[in-house]
Amino acid sequence: MSFKISIKKSAQKELAKLPVEEYERIRDDIRALGENPRPPGSKKLKGREGWRIRAGDYRVIFEIDETGKTITVLHVGARKDIYK
């Protein structure tokens, strides 16, 4: 059961600003969401819609649409800034 992945334009800009090494790791983590939308370590967010995964010091915030089989990446950023 694979999911289609879409990345919001704002998240694409956030990804583009990352160092190359971090970008490649996060890119691979996002691709893996297509096969497993709730990987080990993912958590449902409190106080807002969505889920998050950890990628080192960075976080990926995303939503899962079970009926449409899509994952939408909303934000990518450093842990200290992502939840503001």
C-alpha angles and dihedrals in degrees: 000000000000129000129216112240124216125180121207115236091246090054090049089056091048090051092049091057094057124101111264095250093051092043092056093049093048092044089056091047091052092049090051089058088071090069099032114022092184106043121180109287096027116130137198110240122242120220094020140043121271147045134267138212128195122235106177108290091346132083132208115209115200144160127227122216105195096184095049093036091230135133118204118200107215105176141004121190152114116307092242093057107029100080097050 
